[in-house]
Amino acid sequence: MDHRQQMGKSEQAELREQRLAAKLRENLKRRKNQARARASGRDADSASAAPETDTDKKP
């Protein structure tokens, strides 16, 4: 039997709320760090994720 089947609806709802709250906290921390990086003139996330563009024209 699955562990979730043994739990009541209120227990499942409580666990879901806890998971969502944890995800929201992680997201808030990540966004704050991104904002701080942008404010200081360096955006680590976009700099590492963005492909380098070659401005020189090659034949």
N, C-alpha and C positions, 0 to 999 in steps of 0.2 A: 504494500500500500504506500502511496506517495505521502510524503510528510505534509504537504499542503492539504491533502484530503482529510487529514486528521484534525486540522485546525478549523476553528469556527470562522465565520465571515468577518467578525469584528477583529479577530487576530490577523487575518489576511489583510484587512484594510489598514490595520496599524503598521504591519510590516511594509506595505506598499507606501504609506505615508513616510516612513523612515527612509526608505530607499530614495524616494523623490526628494526629500529634504537634503539628503547627502549629495545627490546629483546637483541640486540647485546650489549648494555651498561650493562644490567643485567648480561649477560653471562661473559663479561669481568671482572666485579667486582667480580663475584663468582670465576672465575679462578685465579684472582690476590690474593684473600683471600686464596685459596687453596695453591698457590705457597708460600705465606708468611708462612702459617702453616707448610708446608713441610720444608721450610728453617729453621724454628725455632725448628724443631724436633717433631712437633706434627701435625698430619693430622686429624683434627676434622671430616671431612666428611667420610673418609675411616674408621676411628676408630669407629664411631657410626654406620656405615652401615655394617661393617664386623662382621660376627658372631664370637663369642668367640670359640676358639678351645681348646679342652681338651687334654692336652698332656699326662695325666695319663691314663694308660691302666686299664680299669675296667673289671672285669670278667663278 
